[in-house]
Amino acid sequence: PLIKVVMVIRSGSVSNPEGLDGLANMTAALLTEGTATRSSEEFSQELEFIGASIGASAGHDYTTISLSVLKKDVQKGFELLADAVLNPAFSQEEFNRKRELVLGNLTRNLENPNYVSSRAFMNAVFGSHPYGKNQAGTPRSLMNIEQDHLKDFHKTHYTPANTILAAVGDLDAGELEALLNEHFGSWQGEAPKRPVLPALVLKDPETVFNRMDISQANIYFGHIGLERSHPDYYAALVMNYTLGGGGFSSRLMDRVRDDLGLAYSIHSTFSPYLESGVFYVNVQTRNDAASTVIREIRSIINNVRDEGITAEELESAKAYLTGSFPRRLSTMGKTASFLALTEYHGLGLRYPETFVKTINSLTLADIKAAAIKHLHTESAVLSIIAGLEAAGLDKQGQAEDTGDK
């Protein structure tokens, strides 16, 4: 039987010092690339020998570290996990190698139209705010990072007081406590103070256009969203399911794909962070259909905001969101992540019950109030990458006849 462990470090890219974008990501990426007593190759070989895996990645607000190991090898698995978390070497050789890989990925991404449109959208929505920055960094910021920066970030943020750990599998509380005492017992350090992030407000509408010789226009349309702890989070979930988060059950898909045949897929998302969030619609369509699709997006969002959703749509959204909730716990890895992030967001151990109860308690008035408060086409950013003339755009990159007049 497998055991899955997830650790959440309460620090991510928002904790990067000025000019060092990508530091949190690089720190996480190097955890398994050699320790004080094991080279990168030795660490990898010892993991492979017991069929275990350890991974780490940094997001905006937190860093996630995971371990998958067989019960019979759990002692060795925790030994390697603790070595990676407590004693990473951050060798110059491995750092240089990893940095070259990240730089290569950044260069390749610039050839991906959806990536370019997405980054332009995030930059326009968030500006210089940490939530708008690329978590992987930029070529300039990556070259600014030095070994000491990695070591300092690790020393400051990778502390027991700044960490949550969840374990799932054939392991009782006593066994877990013994493993933690043996392998993490010497770990010390206080939780660092979280950076004070600047307040985010809705901006004037903006269109960001990037020219690329492609047949499909890549479009992002949206604005600042809401934080995970916002009281309207659950109402926004239900509202967004009807708008564009419910696949073939959503209005955007029904109109743009089924009725007009202008896209294979279109979706909307409320992506919450710890202190803010982002709302966007993403779609790819023919260049010559871009203006029409943008107009439809505006119209559908405005209709949900002004008229609300129907009773039938409300019941459909509730049924899906509550019925699909168990999928979050469908594997041991998902369950471990769920438990760690439930603790991170302070949702309580009864969250599976409170989620269903909260969703089922929402009314049509709740959904309409949330839509009025959190949908703002008049303040939206439109990011589009396409052929200029074919997409029906003027020389300033403004879409013609997109409903904003």
KELO-883265 format. One record per residue (C-alpha): residue number from 0; x, y, z; residue in one letter; chain. Coordinates in nm, 4 decimals. Layout:
N
  num         X         Y         Z  residu  chaine
  NUM         X         Y         Z       A       A
...
This chain:
405
  num         X         Y         Z  residu  chaine
    0    0.0000    0.0000    0.0000       P       A
    1    0.1119    0.3497   -0.0856       L       A
    2    0.1569    0.6437    0.1464       I       A
    3    0.1166    0.9977    0.0151       K       A
    4    0.2573    1.2983    0.1976       V       A
    5    0.2034    1.6633    0.1076       V       A
    6    0.3864    1.9529    0.2698       M       A
    7    0.2738    2.3117    0.2169       V       A
    8    0.5266    2.5880    0.2827       I       A
    9    0.3313    2.9102    0.3412       R       A
   10    0.5559    3.1091    0.1065       S       A
   11    0.5566    3.1362   -0.2703       G       A
   12    0.6456    3.3795   -0.5443       S       A
   13    0.4894    3.6768   -0.3634       V       A
   14    0.7792    3.6419   -0.1181       S       A
   15    1.0434    3.6877   -0.3878       N       A
   16    1.2651    3.9914   -0.3194       P       A
   17    1.2474    4.2741   -0.5712       E       A
   18    1.4341    4.1894   -0.8903       G       A
   19    1.4536    3.8173   -0.8084       L       A
   20    1.1384    3.6837   -0.9748       D       A
   21    1.1638    3.3065   -1.0018       G       A
   22    1.3530    3.2617   -0.6740       L       A
   23    1.0784    3.0665   -0.4936       A       A
   24    1.0309    2.8469   -0.8001       N       A
   25    1.4032    2.7827   -0.8363       M       A
   26    1.4409    2.7043   -0.4666       T       A
   27    1.1673    2.4408   -0.4886       A       A
   28    1.3045    2.2958   -0.8115       A       A
   29    1.6480    2.2411   -0.6582       L       A
   30    1.5339    2.0605   -0.3422       L       A
   31    1.5759    1.7193   -0.5058       T       A
   32    1.8902    1.8104   -0.7009       E       A
   33    2.1396    1.7213   -0.4327       G       A
   34    2.1728    1.7642   -0.0562       T       A
   35    2.4566    1.8127    0.1909       A       A
   36    2.5291    1.4382    0.1849       T       A
   37    2.3862    1.3202   -0.1480       R       A
   38    2.4602    1.4327   -0.5022       S       A
   39    2.1693    1.4871   -0.7393       S       A
   40    2.2376    1.1506   -0.9020       E       A
   41    2.2652    0.9684   -0.5688       E       A
   42    1.9406    1.1224   -0.4456       F       A
   43    1.7619    1.0178   -0.7631       S       A
   44    1.9027    0.6649   -0.7482       Q       A
   45    1.7964    0.6128   -0.3867       E       A
   46    1.4438    0.7276   -0.4681       L       A
   47    1.4290    0.5054   -0.7740       E       A
   48    1.5563    0.2040   -0.5800       F       A
   49    1.2510    0.2086   -0.3526       I       A
   50    1.0101    0.3192   -0.6255       G       A
   51    0.9354    0.6485   -0.4497       A       A
   52    0.8961    0.9998   -0.5841       S       A
   53    0.9436    1.3468   -0.4404       I       A
   54    0.8347    1.6620   -0.6185       G       A
   55    0.8188    2.0313   -0.5360       A       A
   56    0.6729    2.3404   -0.7003       S       A
   57    0.6063    2.6999   -0.5993       A       A
   58    0.2850    2.8908   -0.6641       G       A
   59    0.2013    3.2518   -0.5908       H       A
   60    0.1162    3.2054   -0.2218       D       A
   61    0.2684    2.8746   -0.1196       Y       A
   62    0.5083    2.5962   -0.2139       T       A
   63    0.4019    2.2309   -0.2334       T       A
   64    0.6291    1.9324   -0.1680       I       A
   65    0.5013    1.5790   -0.2154       S       A
   66    0.6205    1.2284   -0.1334       L       A
   67    0.4839    0.8998   -0.2693       S       A
   68    0.6282    0.5848   -0.1121       V       A
   69    0.5372    0.2259   -0.0330       L       A
   70    0.4553    0.1492    0.3313       K       A
   71    0.7457   -0.0932    0.3572       K       A
   72    0.9852    0.1837    0.2538       D       A
   73    0.8245    0.4699    0.4485       V       A
   74    1.1272    0.5056    0.6785       Q       A
   75    1.3601    0.5596    0.3830       K       A
   76    1.1043    0.7802    0.2119       G       A
   77    1.0833    1.0162    0.5093       F       A
   78    1.4620    1.0149    0.5379       E       A
   79    1.4924    1.1363    0.1784       L       A
   80    1.2060    1.3847    0.2159       L       A
   81    1.3659    1.5367    0.5244       A       A
   82    1.7048    1.5517    0.3545       D       A
   83    1.5581    1.7392    0.0583       A       A
   84    1.3613    1.9843    0.2728       V       A
   85    1.6191    2.0445    0.5458       L       A
   86    1.9546    2.0062    0.3685       N       A
   87    1.9408    2.1069    0.0005       P       A
   88    2.2866    2.1756   -0.1377       A       A
   89    2.1953    2.4363   -0.4009       F       A
   90    2.5187    2.3499   -0.5808       S       A
   91    2.6320    2.5963   -0.8433       Q       A
   92    2.6469    2.3209   -1.1048       E       A
   93    2.2875    2.2065   -1.0501       E       A
   94    2.1676    2.5650   -1.0215       F       A
   95    2.3260    2.6560   -1.3548       N       A
   96    2.1756    2.3488   -1.5197       R       A
   97    1.8272    2.4136   -1.3837       K       A
   98    1.8446    2.7811   -1.4752       R       A
   99    1.9334    2.6948   -1.8353       E       A
  100    1.6316    2.4626   -1.8498       L       A
  101    1.3993    2.7351   -1.7215       V       A
  102    1.5468    2.9914   -1.9614       L       A
  103    1.4941    2.7478   -2.2478       G       A
  104    1.1317    2.6942   -2.1455       N       A
  105    1.0719    3.0696   -2.1284       L       A
  106    1.2096    3.1109   -2.4800       T       A
  107    0.9951    2.8289   -2.6179       R       A
  108    0.6867    2.9681   -2.4461       N       A
  109    0.7209    3.2893   -2.6463       L       A
  110    0.6300    3.0826   -2.9529       E       A
  111    0.3066    2.9643   -2.7883       N       A
  112    0.0225    3.2064   -2.8757       P       A
  113   -0.1915    3.1112   -2.5767       N       A
  114    0.1009    3.1652   -2.3390       Y       A
  115    0.1814    3.5057   -2.4879       V       A
  116   -0.1822    3.6144   -2.4636       S       A
  117   -0.2096    3.4839   -2.1073       S       A
  118    0.1041    3.6639   -1.9888       R       A
  119   -0.0041    3.9890   -2.1556       A       A
  120   -0.3417    3.9563   -1.9829       F       A
  121   -0.1917    3.8971   -1.6378       M       A
  122    0.0522    4.1859   -1.6811       N       A
  123   -0.2300    4.4205   -1.7774       A       A
  124   -0.4616    4.3099   -1.4947       V       A
  125   -0.2046    4.3105   -1.2141       F       A
  126    0.0632    4.5485   -1.3389       G       A
  127    0.3704    4.5302   -1.1134       S       A
  128    0.1806    4.3473   -0.8384       H       A
  129    0.3417    4.0119   -0.7414       P       A
  130    0.0333    3.8200   -0.8574       Y       A
  131    0.0943    3.9418   -1.2118       G       A
  132    0.4521    3.8223   -1.2331       K       A
  133    0.5643    3.5006   -1.3975       N       A
  134    0.6352    3.2515   -1.1194       Q       A
  135    0.9221    3.1078   -1.3264       A       A
  136    1.0814    3.4512   -1.3487       G       A
  137    1.2232    3.6355   -1.6480       T       A
  138    1.5582    3.5953   -1.8232       P       A
  139    1.6857    3.9074   -1.6465       R       A
  140    1.5628    3.8119   -1.2992       S       A
  141    1.6929    3.4564   -1.3316       L       A
  142    2.0395    3.5881   -1.4120       M       A
  143    2.0189    3.8071   -1.0998       N       A
  144    1.9675    3.5040   -0.8745       I       A
  145    2.2790    3.3738   -0.6992       E       A
  146    2.3504    3.0798   -0.4716       Q       A
  147    2.3238    3.2914   -0.1578       D       A
  148    1.9755    3.4074   -0.2599       H       A
  149    1.8611    3.0456   -0.2762       L       A
  150    2.0139    2.9636    0.0610       K       A
  151    1.8682    3.2748    0.2233       D       A
  152    1.5195    3.2104    0.0839       F       A
  153    1.5337    2.8515    0.2048       H       A
  154    1.6573    2.9465    0.5516       K       A
  155    1.3896    3.2135    0.5914       T       A
  156    1.0854    3.0356    0.4529       H       A
  157    1.1444    2.6619    0.4939       Y       A
  158    1.0742    2.6448    0.8670       T       A
  159    0.8496    2.4150    1.0721       P       A
  160    0.6371    2.7088    1.1893       A       A
  161    0.5727    2.7951    0.8231       N       A
  162    0.4793    2.4406    0.7169       T       A
  163    0.1706    2.2204    0.7030       I       A
  164    0.2008    1.8437    0.6520       L       A
  165   -0.0705    1.5945    0.5600       A       A
  166   -0.0240    1.2195    0.5191       A       A
  167   -0.2679    0.9652    0.3766       V       A
  168   -0.2404    0.5868    0.3665       G       A
  169   -0.1595    0.2911    0.5886       D       A
  170   -0.0138    0.5074    0.8627       L       A
  171   -0.1665    0.5857    1.2007       D       A
  172   -0.1098    0.9024    1.4031       A       A
  173    0.1465    0.7381    1.6291       G       A
  174    0.3550    0.6113    1.3381       E       A
  175    0.3440    0.9516    1.1688       L       A
  176    0.4478    1.1290    1.4874       E       A
  177    0.7408    0.8917    1.5312       A       A
  178    0.8559    0.9483    1.1710       L       A
  179    0.8325    1.3239    1.2107       L       A
  180    1.0227    1.3216    1.5397       N       A
  181    1.2972    1.1045    1.3946       E       A
  182    1.3479    1.2858    1.0652       H       A
  183    1.2247    1.6407    1.1320       F       A
  184    1.2821    1.6631    1.5082       G       A
  185    1.5848    1.8909    1.4762       S       A
  186    1.4116    2.1313    1.2356       W       A
  187    1.3889    2.4807    1.3806       Q       A
  188    1.2775    2.8263    1.2731       G       A
  189    0.9955    3.0748    1.3103       E       A
  190    0.7426    3.1625    1.0419       A       A
  191    0.8555    3.4640    0.8375       P       A
  192    0.6347    3.7700    0.8118       K       A
  193    0.4295    3.7606    0.4938       R       A
  194    0.5011    4.0561    0.2631       P       A
  195    0.2433    4.3338    0.2678       V       A
  196    0.0976    4.3265   -0.0827       L       A
  197   -0.0384    4.6434   -0.2439       P       A
  198   -0.4153    4.6725   -0.2698       A       A
  199   -0.5691    4.5789   -0.6045       L       A
  200   -0.8510    4.7730   -0.7657       V       A
  201   -1.0369    4.7520   -1.0944       L       A
  202   -0.8697    4.9484   -1.3723       K       A
  203   -0.9918    5.1288   -1.6800       D       A
  204   -1.0654    4.8946   -1.9709       P       A
  205   -0.7606    4.8043   -2.1762       E       A
  206   -0.6864    4.6100   -2.4923       T       A
  207   -0.3488    4.4438   -2.5341       V       A
  208   -0.2759    4.3252   -2.8857       F       A
  209    0.0108    4.1051   -3.0025       N       A
  210    0.0578    4.0308   -3.3701       R       A
  211    0.1456    3.6761   -3.4745       M       A
  212    0.1071    3.5078   -3.8097       D       A
  213   -0.1465    3.2475   -3.6962       I       A
  214   -0.4905    3.1386   -3.8164       S       A
  215   -0.6471    3.1267   -3.4695       Q       A
  216   -0.6940    3.4308   -3.2461       A       A
  217   -0.6094    3.3577   -2.8799       N       A
  218   -0.8244    3.5662   -2.6474       I       A
  219   -0.8243    3.6390   -2.2733       Y       A
  220   -1.0939    3.8681   -2.1350       F       A
  221   -1.1369    3.9534   -1.7680       G       A
  222   -1.0311    4.1476   -1.4611       H       A
  223   -0.9417    4.1313   -1.0910       I       A
  224   -1.1319    3.8543   -0.9129       G       A
  225   -1.1841    3.7623   -0.5496       L       A
  226   -0.9726    3.6020   -0.2787       E       A
  227   -1.0390    3.2485   -0.1507       R       A
  228   -1.1682    3.3756    0.1833       S       A
  229   -1.4225    3.6149    0.0281       H       A
  230   -1.7797    3.5524    0.1514       P       A
  231   -1.8985    3.5481   -0.2126       D       A
  232   -1.6569    3.2711   -0.3159       Y       A
  233   -1.9243    2.9986   -0.3178       Y       A
  234   -2.1818    3.2113   -0.4969       A       A
  235   -1.9168    3.2953   -0.7573       A       A
  236   -1.8523    2.9220   -0.8061       L       A
  237   -2.2174    2.8588   -0.8816       V       A
  238   -2.2510    3.1674   -1.1019       M       A
  239   -1.9373    3.0795   -1.2982       N       A
  240   -2.0544    2.7217   -1.3560       Y       A
  241   -2.3503    2.8627   -1.5480       T       A
  242   -2.1470    3.1342   -1.7195       L       A
  243   -1.8524    2.9352   -1.8507       G       A
  244   -1.7179    2.6893   -1.5964       G       A
  245   -1.9680    2.4113   -1.6589       G       A
  246   -1.8441    2.2882   -1.9947       G       A
  247   -2.1334    2.2015   -2.2240       F       A
  248   -2.3734    2.3168   -1.9532       S       A
  249   -2.2425    2.6747   -1.9669       S       A
  250   -2.3878    2.9683   -2.1557       R       A
  251   -2.0578    3.0592   -2.3212       L       A
  252   -2.0149    2.7094   -2.4634       M       A
  253   -2.3793    2.6888   -2.5641       D       A
  254   -2.3669    3.0153   -2.7588       R       A
  255   -2.0134    3.0372   -2.8999       V       A
  256   -1.9598    2.6692   -2.9805       R       A
  257   -2.3033    2.5132   -3.0233       D       A
  258   -2.5023    2.8011   -3.1742       D       A
  259   -2.2348    2.9898   -3.3675       L       A
  260   -1.9740    2.7195   -3.4255       G       A
  261   -1.6922    2.9712   -3.3659       L       A
  262   -1.4800    2.7771   -3.1163       A       A
  263   -1.4096    2.4205   -3.0133       Y       A
  264   -1.3947    2.5229   -2.6488       S       A
  265   -1.4513    2.8336   -2.4376       I       A
  266   -1.4457    2.8614   -2.0608       H       A
  267   -1.4487    3.1116   -1.7762       S       A
  268   -1.2634    3.0872   -1.4469       T       A
  269   -1.2538    3.2562   -1.1086       F       A
  270   -0.9018    3.1791   -0.9872       S       A
  271   -0.8706    3.2820   -0.6204       P       A
  272   -0.5455    3.3651   -0.4441       Y       A
  273   -0.4880    3.4314   -0.0761       L       A
  274   -0.5382    3.8076   -0.1021       E       A
  275   -0.7037    3.8605   -0.4397       S       A
  276   -0.7788    3.6669   -0.7551       G       A
  277   -0.8506    3.6893   -1.1247       V       A
  278   -1.1553    3.6281   -1.3424       F       A
  279   -1.1143    3.5516   -1.7120       Y       A
  280   -1.2684    3.3988   -2.0209       V       A
  281   -1.0313    3.2133   -2.2529       N       A
  282   -1.1050    3.1075   -2.6104       V       A
  283   -0.9370    3.0385   -2.9439       Q       A
  284   -1.1263    3.1221   -3.2609       T       A
  285   -1.0679    3.2042   -3.6269       R       A
  286   -0.9073    3.5440   -3.6825       N       A
  287   -1.2076    3.6675   -3.8777       D       A
  288   -1.4439    3.5611   -3.5972       A       A
  289   -1.2542    3.7346   -3.3140       A       A
  290   -1.4700    4.0488   -3.3033       S       A
  291   -1.7897    3.8442   -3.3032       T       A
  292   -1.6682    3.6176   -3.0209       V       A
  293   -1.5567    3.9143   -2.8098       I       A
  294   -1.8962    4.0765   -2.8576       R       A
  295   -2.0705    3.7550   -2.7521       E       A
  296   -1.8516    3.7208   -2.4423       I       A
  297   -1.9422    4.0720   -2.3319       R       A
  298   -2.3093    4.0146   -2.4004       S       A
  299   -2.3303    3.6853   -2.2101       I       A
  300   -2.1408    3.8193   -1.9066       I       A
  301   -2.3599    4.1290   -1.8987       N       A
  302   -2.6739    3.9176   -1.9206       N       A
  303   -2.5683    3.7021   -1.6239       V       A
  304   -2.4840    4.0168   -1.4284       R       A
  305   -2.8039    4.2054   -1.5170       D       A
  306   -3.0586    3.9229   -1.5262       E       A
  307   -2.9019    3.6563   -1.3071       G       A
  308   -2.9385    3.2848   -1.3779       I       A
  309   -3.2501    3.0690   -1.3936       T       A
  310   -3.3820    2.8351   -1.1249       A       A
  311   -3.3004    2.5405   -1.3503       E       A
  312   -2.9420    2.6626   -1.3964       E       A
  313   -2.9061    2.7089   -1.0215       L       A
  314   -3.0161    2.3529   -0.9481       E       A
  315   -2.7905    2.2142   -1.2220       S       A
  316   -2.4891    2.4001   -1.0824       A       A
  317   -2.5635    2.2875   -0.7278       K       A
  318   -2.6029    1.9258   -0.8365       A       A
  319   -2.2746    1.9248   -1.0234       Y       A
  320   -2.0662    2.1101   -0.7621       L       A
  321   -2.1886    1.9004   -0.4704       T       A
  322   -2.1969    1.5762   -0.6675       G       A
  323   -1.8457    1.6171   -0.8039       S       A
  324   -1.6953    1.7194   -0.4702       F       A
  325   -1.5942    1.3606   -0.3778       P       A
  326   -1.3663    1.3574   -0.6842       R       A
  327   -1.1353    1.5876   -0.4902       R       A
  328   -1.0753    1.2891   -0.2633       L       A
  329   -1.0739    1.0194   -0.5329       S       A
  330   -0.7038    0.9336   -0.4928       T       A
  331   -0.4658    0.9327   -0.1991       M       A
  332   -0.2587    1.2081   -0.3554       G       A
  333   -0.5645    1.4295   -0.4066       K       A
  334   -0.6762    1.3621   -0.0502       T       A
  335   -0.3384    1.4577    0.0962       A       A
  336   -0.3344    1.7804   -0.1070       S       A
  337   -0.6945    1.8524   -0.0092       F       A
  338   -0.6184    1.8118    0.3614       L       A
  339   -0.3081    2.0292    0.3484       A       A
  340   -0.4786    2.3093    0.1562       L       A
  341   -0.7914    2.2891    0.3711       T       A
  342   -0.5661    2.3631    0.6677       E       A
  343   -0.3796    2.6322    0.4743       Y       A
  344   -0.7020    2.8202    0.4020       H       A
  345   -0.8389    2.7615    0.7528       G       A
  346   -1.1508    2.5823    0.6271       L       A
  347   -1.1763    2.3311    0.9120       G       A
  348   -1.1881    1.9524    0.9220       L       A
  349   -1.5619    1.9529    0.8490       R       A
  350   -1.5118    2.1377    0.5202       Y       A
  351   -1.6566    1.8589    0.2990       P       A
  352   -1.9832    1.8918    0.4916       E       A
  353   -1.9842    2.2710    0.5093       T       A
  354   -1.9074    2.3002    0.1359       F       A
  355   -2.2142    2.0990    0.0376       V       A
  356   -2.4321    2.2790    0.2928       K       A
  357   -2.3144    2.6223    0.1772       T       A
  358   -2.3646    2.5482   -0.1931       I       A
  359   -2.7138    2.4073   -0.1338       N       A
  360   -2.8145    2.7118    0.0727       S       A
  361   -2.7499    2.9615   -0.2094       L       A
  362   -3.0466    3.1382   -0.3688       T       A
  363   -3.1031    3.3082   -0.7028       L       A
  364   -3.0721    3.6424   -0.5227       A       A
  365   -2.7306    3.5380   -0.3835       D       A
  366   -2.6045    3.4496   -0.7304       I       A
  367   -2.7290    3.7720   -0.8874       K       A
  368   -2.5768    3.9806   -0.6079       A       A
  369   -2.2418    3.8082   -0.6613       A       A
  370   -2.2618    3.8593   -1.0373       A       A
  371   -2.3334    4.2312   -0.9957       I       A
  372   -2.0457    4.2660   -0.7527       K       A
  373   -1.7850    4.0554   -0.9342       H       A
  374   -1.8487    4.0837   -1.3105       L       A
  375   -1.7198    4.4061   -1.4672       H       A
  376   -1.7073    4.4130   -1.8471       T       A
  377   -1.6730    4.7901   -1.8288       E       A
  378   -1.3361    4.7477   -1.6547       S       A
  379   -1.2123    4.4379   -1.8381       A       A
  380   -0.8766    4.3715   -1.9963       V       A
  381   -0.8858    4.2184   -2.3444       L       A
  382   -0.5673    4.0388   -2.4455       S       A
  383   -0.5624    3.9039   -2.7997       I       A
  384   -0.2918    3.7564   -3.0160       I       A
  385   -0.3852    3.7201   -3.3803       A       A
  386   -0.3386    3.8519   -3.7288       G       A
  387   -0.4250    4.2234   -3.7076       L       A
  388   -0.6261    4.2773   -4.0238       E       A
  389   -0.7846    3.9311   -4.0408       A       A
  390   -0.9123    3.9664   -3.6845       A       A
  391   -1.0935    4.2902   -3.7674       G       A
  392   -0.8766    4.5009   -3.5379       L       A
  393   -0.7608    4.8551   -3.5941       D       A
  394   -0.3985    4.9694   -3.5722       K       A
  395   -0.4279    5.0330   -3.1975       Q       A
  396   -0.5330    4.6735   -3.1416       G       A
  397   -0.8928    4.7681   -3.0590       Q       A
  398   -1.1500    4.5143   -3.1662       A       A
  399   -1.4113    4.6669   -3.3925       E       A
  400   -1.7724    4.6418   -3.2840       D       A
  401   -1.7079    4.4428   -2.9640       T       A
  402   -1.9963    4.5878   -2.7718       G       A
  403   -1.8000    4.8357   -2.5621       D       A
  404   -1.9522    5.1461   -2.7165       K       A
